Amino acid sequence: MATVTSWTETLPAGETVIYPFVGTEWLWLLIAVVFWLTWHFKTSAGETEEHNELAAKGKGPRRTRPLIPGCPNESYR
């Protein structure tokens, strides 16, 4: 069992922080959320552009061979 009940009792006199940059958690959270959202929007835009290019070339799902052998493509339309 742990014998430390309060970290502030084990710190040297005058010390009140346990880890560096205390109070900046909200800033780091904001930076992480902005980065995460930016990454998602850019990835989505890139994938949409790639999908549109393939669709314009005629490489959509209706132009590929059927996944079920013996099933004609016309049944997918």
C-alpha positions as CSV (number, residue, x, y, z in Angstrom):
1,M,0.0,0.0,0.0
2,A,1.2,3.5,-0.7
3,T,2.4,5.6,2.2
4,V,2.2,8.9,0.4
5,T,-1.2,10.6,1.0
6,S,-0.4,14.0,-0.4
7,W,2.2,14.8,-3.0
8,T,2.5,18.4,-1.7
9,E,3.8,17.1,1.7
10,T,6.7,15.4,0.0
11,L,7.8,18.4,-2.0
12,P,10.5,20.7,-0.8
13,A,9.5,23.9,1.0
14,G,8.1,26.5,-1.4
15,E,7.4,24.1,-4.2
16,T,3.7,23.7,-5.1
17,V,3.8,22.1,-8.6
18,I,4.3,18.5,-9.3
19,Y,5.0,18.6,-13.0
20,P,6.1,21.4,-15.5
21,F,3.7,23.7,-17.3
22,V,0.9,23.4,-14.7
23,G,-2.2,25.3,-16.0
24,T,-1.5,24.8,-19.7
25,E,-3.6,21.7,-20.1
26,W,-6.4,23.6,-21.9
27,L,-4.0,25.1,-24.3
28,W,-2.6,21.6,-25.1
29,L,-6.1,20.2,-25.5
30,L,-7.1,23.0,-27.8
31,I,-4.0,22.5,-30.0
32,A,-4.6,18.7,-30.1
33,V,-8.3,19.2,-31.1
34,V,-7.5,21.7,-33.8
35,F,-4.8,19.4,-35.2
36,W,-7.1,16.4,-35.1
37,L,-10.0,18.3,-36.9
38,T,-7.6,19.8,-39.5
39,W,-6.2,16.3,-40.2
40,H,-9.7,14.9,-40.6
41,F,-10.9,17.6,-43.0
42,K,-7.8,17.5,-45.1
43,T,-7.9,13.7,-45.3
44,S,-11.6,13.8,-46.2
45,A,-11.0,16.4,-48.9
46,G,-8.2,14.4,-50.4
47,E,-10.1,11.2,-50.4
48,T,-13.1,12.9,-52.0
49,E,-10.9,14.4,-54.7
50,E,-9.4,11.0,-55.4
51,H,-12.8,9.3,-55.5
52,N,-14.1,12.0,-58.0
53,E,-11.1,11.5,-60.2
54,L,-11.6,7.7,-60.3
55,A,-15.4,8.2,-60.9
56,A,-14.6,10.6,-63.8
57,K,-12.3,7.9,-65.4
58,G,-15.2,5.5,-65.2
59,K,-13.7,3.3,-62.5
60,G,-16.7,3.3,-60.3
61,P,-18.3,0.2,-58.7
62,R,-20.7,-0.3,-61.6
63,R,-17.9,-0.8,-64.2
64,T,-16.0,-3.5,-62.3
65,R,-16.7,-7.2,-62.7
66,P,-19.2,-8.7,-60.3
67,L,-18.1,-10.0,-56.9
68,I,-20.5,-13.0,-57.3
69,P,-19.4,-15.3,-60.1
70,G,-22.0,-15.7,-62.8
71,C,-23.9,-12.5,-61.8
72,P,-24.0,-10.0,-64.7
73,N,-23.1,-6.3,-64.2
74,E,-26.6,-5.2,-65.3
75,S,-28.1,-6.4,-62.0
76,Y,-26.1,-3.8,-60.1
77,R,-27.6,-0.9,-62.0
